């Protein structure tokens, strides 16, 4: 199921620097995490949906690259806060 605009706005206002912040690494990682969680639930019901699995793997790779950028270049302390809020492993 596609993400609604209201849900995206809520994620941007919760994790972004301000309410209309759509480009910061925090907000992008939050949106990708939400989409990854939705696709993971979908794939538990439909294990042979390989096209969706490929899209999921691409999103995971994109989120990993954003996390690496955010951890190294942007702000390590904000990265740690975001990881705790989103309940991610790294």
Rosetta blueprint (number, residue, H / E / L):
1 X L
2 X L
3 X L
4 X L
5 X H
6 X H
7 X H
8 X H
9 X H
10 X H
11 X H
12 X H
13 X H
14 X H
15 X H
16 X L
17 X L
18 X L
19 X L
20 X L
21 X L
22 X L
23 X L
24 X L
25 X H
26 X H
27 X H
28 X H
29 X H
30 X H
31 X H
32 X H
33 X H
34 X H
35 X H
36 X H
37 X H
38 X H
39 X H
40 X H
41 X H
42 X H
43 X H
44 X H
45 X H
46 X L
47 X L
48 X L
49 X L
50 X H
51 X H
52 X H
53 X H
54 X H
55 X H
56 X H
57 X H
58 X H
59 X H
60 X H
61 X H
62 X H
63 X H
64 X H
65 X H
66 X H
67 X H
68 X H
69 X H
70 X H
71 X H
72 X H
73 X H
74 X H
75 X L
76 X H
77 X H
78 X H
79 X H
80 X H
81 X H
82 X H
83 X H
84 X H
85 X H
86 X H
87 X L
88 X L
89 X L
90 X L
